[in-house]
Amino acid sequence: MPSVPINAAGDLPLNDDLACVLTIKKGSIRDNPRGGTSKTLSFRVSEGLAVLKAKIQETPLQPPLLEDFEVFFRRTKTSVQASYVPLSSDNFTDQLKHRWSKITQREVDEWQQDAGKTPQESNVFEFFVYQPRNRRGNTQQLQRATASRMASARNQILAHHQRNNTQVGPIQLEHLATLNARLPDGSDLAFPNDASNRQAEALDRSLEEFNAEEADAVARRNATYKPILIRII
């Protein structure tokens, strides 16, 4: 039986204080904004997302954060901004465990050698909150569906379906990504129940049925016709 790899940092401490850096960025994640204001916080996994958000709300900001603000999480050290994951009460612990599992033995050794510290004392989680620019003035202003906004919208739509255990086909995904990429900054994800969205969903079903029929036809042909090797001397 193959051995199960052991996490170099051990199990994620659920009831102990852990360090994180919170970065407040101006704009929408779809715009891939740069910079931001960062602050170090401590939190406990067992307290959940609600307590973390309460600590974030205590951070003095002008203007203050909206009540329904989302917290995004960097799952790996190499994750780009468009792939940051929106956290929910359901995925909070699992996402943190995933990031913790990516700590390497090399990092553990370096922390121990340089400062004599444990992973719990050295690792820093990264959270991000996006504060819409001029929310009042931008309420009705549609945006250009740039490549970065499209990529961000796709990731958010896929994350939404993953959280809800639902599926979205490639045609409907592109339709929804285009629609959401053009929405004003600070808008919630839109899943309209209109003719265009239903048509995209129907096209995905037709494509899936066609691919299944094509795969079945190929399987039947392969079962009927077998290649014969003829050697000519």
N, C-alpha and C positions, 0 to 999 in steps of 0.2 A: 504494500500500500504506500503511495507516495506521501511524503511528509507534508504537513500543512505549514506554509511559510508563517513565521512569527513576526509580528509588527515590531520593528526596531525600537519604537518608543513605548511598547507595551500597550495596555488598554487606556482608552481616553478617560481621564479623571472626570467623573460626572458631578461630584459634589465639592470640588475644590476650585479655588479662584484661578482663572486662566486669563491671559493677557490678549488683548485685541487692539487693533488700530481701526478707528472709525474715520472714514473720509467722506466729507460732505462735498458733493460736486454740483456745480451750477449747470442746469440744463437737463436734458433727457438722456437716458442711457443710449437711446437710438442715435444720438448725435456724437457718441464717443467723446464726451468732453474731457479735456485735459486738466491737470492740476487739481485743486480742491483744498479744503481745510481739513487737517487731520488732527485727531485727538486720541490719546491712549486711554482705554477703559479696562476694567476687570469685570468678569462675569462668570457665572456658573452654568454649566450645561443643564443641570437638573432644574434650574429655575425657568427654563424655557424662553421662547422668543418674546413673550409678552413683557417679561421683566427687562430683557435687553432693550426693547423698544422704549420702555419707560425711562431707562437710563439715558438713552439717546435723546429723548425729548427734554431731559434736564439740561442738555447742552445749550448754552445761550446762543441763539442765532437770530439774525435779522434779515429777512422776515422769518418768523418761526416756522417749523415744519408743519405740513398739513397733518391732520389727525389720521388719515388713512395712508401715510407714507409706507413705502416698501423698503425692506432691507435686502440688499444684494450681497452675495457671498462669493469669494474667490476660492474655488475648490482645489486648485493646485497652484504651485508657484509660477507656472508658465501660462496660466489661463489669461486670455485676452479679455478686454472689457466687454466685448459683445457676448461672451459666454458666461459672464457672471450669473449666478443662479439666484432667483428671487426666493427668499426664505418664507416658510410657512410653519405653523405649529406642528404640522405633520412631518415635514422633512428636516426640521431644525437639527435634531440629534444625529440623524443619519448623515447629513452633509458634513457636520463637524467630525464625525467618525471617519468619513472618507478622507478629509484633509489630514487628519491625524495619522491615518494609515500610510500617507505618502512621505512621512518623515523617514529619512534614510539612516542607516547605521553610521554613515560618514558624518552626518549632521550631529547625531548623538555623541559620537566620539569627539568632534570639534568643540561642542558645548562643554563637554566634561574637561577636556584638556585646556581650553582657553580660560574658562571661568569657574570650572568645577560645578556647573549647573546641570540640572535635570531637564528633560524635554518640557516638562510642565512649567519650569521657570524660564525657559528660553524661547519656546515656540510662540509666535504671535499670529493669531487669526486676523483676517482682513475682511472688514465689512464696509459696505458703501451705501450711501443714501443720496438720491438725486433730487435736487430742489429746482423746480421749474423756473426758468427765467421769465420775469414780467408776466406772471400767470394771467393777470387780468387783461393785458393787452394782446396776449397770444391766443386767447380762448378760441377765436374763430379763424385763426391763420393756419391754412394748410401748409404742409411742408413738402419739399421735394423728396421723392423716394430714392435717396442715394444708396449706394452699395452698403455703407455702414449702417444706415437706418434699416435697410432690408434685412441684413444679417442679424441685427439685434432683435427685430420683430420676429424673425423665424425662431430664434432661440427662445424667446419668451412664449411664443405659441406652442412650441414643442414641450417646454417646461410645464405649461398649463395642462396640456393633454396628458403628460406623464403623471402629474399630481392627481388628475381625475381618472386615471386608468382608461383613457379613451384614445382613439386613433385619428390621425388626419392624413389624407393622401397627398401626394406631391402637387397635384393641380390645385387642390383647395388650400394647401399650405402657401403656395406662391400667391394665390388670390388674397388670402388673409394678410400675408406679409406686406404686400403692396398697399392694401387698404390701411393697415395700422402704421406703416412707415410714413404715410402722408398725413396722419392725424396731428393736431396741434400738440406741442410739448405738454407733458403732464396728463395726457388723456389715458384713460383706462384701456386695456385691451378690448377690442371690439370683435364680436362674433355675430354679425347680423344674420337674422333669419330672413334674408331676402332672396329674390330670384337668382341673382348672380352667384351667391354662396351655395344655394341648393343645386344650381347647375354644375358648379365646380365639384361638388360632392358626388353628383350623379356621374360625371365624367370619370372620376376616380374609380367608382364602382365598375363602370364599363371597362376601363383599362385593366382593372384587377381580373375581371371575368375573361377578358381577351387573353391576358398573360397566362391564366390558368388553363384555358382551352389550348393555347399554343404549346404549353409545356406538356399537356396530355397528348397532343398530336405527335410531338417529338418522341415522347416515350413509346407510343404505339409504333411509330416508324422504326425506332431502334429495336423494338422487340420483333418486328416482322422482317426487316432487312438487316442481315449481318454481313459485315465486310469479309471478303475472301481474298487471301493473299495468294497471288499467282506468281510463281518464279519462272521467268523465261531464260532458258539456257541457250 
